[in-house]
């Protein structure tokens, strides 16, 4: 009997170590994503002014928009990492938002390029937007993790103190 307790205690220790290692790696990934987003944004602004000086404003705007959308994708992935650290489970809404932004970014890239656009490709991208929007609506309505854990895409639910009359 004592051997079973030691074995279960050993397994619990390994699980504890793995959970903390996962948290450390997640924090490092989040920090790297933040640094990468800052670098992409700064380089995008620098290139924007360089493009304005040496090229057309339209090209500069499209390139900056492309960079800003990439930064938005990185920030949403970072947000997903933060939520998974808080709730210790994967939250679907930020990942769906990343997919939606990525499709919109692809559409802008396809439409701004000089090459002819295939109507089939454009229709597929537009359909993907519809699928991502529908998935976001369904997840926000029917996600049991959001109601069970009190953690939503906005973070933990605020505490409510019914007995307080501080005004």
N, C-alpha and C positions, 0 to 999 in steps of 0.2 A: 504494500500500500504506500509506503513512504517513497519507494522508487517511482511510482506513478506521479506523486506530488512533485518530486524533483524534476521529472521529465516534463510535466506540464508547466512548471515554473521556468524551466529552461526554454521551452517553446515560447512562453509569454515574453521572456527576455529578448529572444531573437525577433519576435514580432515588434516589440517596443523599439529595438535598434533599427529595424527596417523602416518603421514609420518615421522615426526621426531622421534617418538618412534620406528618405523620400522628401521630407520637409526641407532639409538642407539643400538638396538638389533643386527643388522647386523654387526656393528663394534665390539661388544662384541663377537659374534660368530667368526668373522675373527681373533680376538686376541687369542681366545681359540684354534682355528685351528692351528695358528702359534706356540703356546706353545706346543700343542700336537705333531705337526710334529717335533719340535726340540727334545722333549723328546723321541719319537720313534726312531729318527735318532741316538741320543746319546746312548740309550740303545742297539740299533742294533750294533753299533760299539764296545761297551763294550762286548756284547755277542759274537761278531765275534772273538775278541782276546781270550776270554775265551774258545770258541769252538775250536780254533786252538790249544790252549795249551792242552786241554783235549780230543779232538776228532779229526775227520778227517777234512781236509781242504775243501773237497767237501761239507760236511754238513754245515760248517761255511759259505761258499760262498752262498749256496742256501738260508740259513737263512738270511744272510745280504741282498741278492737280494730281498727277500720277504719283508724285512723291508723298503728297499729303495723304492720299488714300492708302498708300503703303504704310505710312506712320499710323493711320487709324487701324489698320489690320494688326500691326504689331501691338498697339495699345490694347486692342480687344483680346488678343492672345494673352497679354500680360494680365488683363483683368480676369481671364479664365483661370490663370495660375493662382491669382490671389484668392478667387472664390473657392478653388479646390483646396487651398491651404486652410481656409476658414471652415469649410463644410466637410472636408475630407471625402468628397465625392465630386464627380465630374458634373458640371452644370452645362446644359445644352444651349441655352440662349446665347451666350457670347460666341460660341462656335458657329452657330447659325448666322449671327451678325457678321462674323468674319467672312463666311461664305458669301453672304449678300454683298458686302463691300467689295470682295474680290471679283464677283461677277460684274458689278457696276464698273469697277476699274477696267476690266477686260473690254466691256462695251465701249467705254470712252477711248480706250486704246485702239480698238478696231475702227471706230468711227473717225478718229483723228488721223489715222494712217492714210498714206497716199494710195495704197493698193485698193482695188475694188473689193467690196464686202459681199460675201456670199449671203444670200437671203436665208438660207438654211441655218448657217452659223448664227446669224443675228436672231432668228426665231428661236433657236435653241437657248441662246443666252437670255432672251426675254422670258422664255418658259422657266428657266432656272430661277430668275428673279421671283416669278410667281410661286414656285415651289418653296423657295426660302422664306418668303413672306407668309405663306400658308403654314409652314412648319413653325415659324416664330409664333404665330397666332395660336396654333394647337398646343405648343409647349407651354406658352404662358397661361393657357386656360386649364390644361390637364396635367401639368407636371406635379406629381404627388410629392416629390422631394421638396418643392417650394413650400407646400403647406405643412408637411411633416416636420421639417427641421427649423422652420422659421427663417431660413436664409433664402433670399430672393436674389435676383440679378443686381439689385441695388445694395445688397449687403444684408447684415442681420436685421431682423425686425426690431423696431424701437421698443424699448420697455414702456409699459403703460402702467401708471400708478393710479388706480381708481379712487383711492382715498385722499389724494392730494388736492388741496384748494389753494395753492400758492398763486396769488395774482397780484 
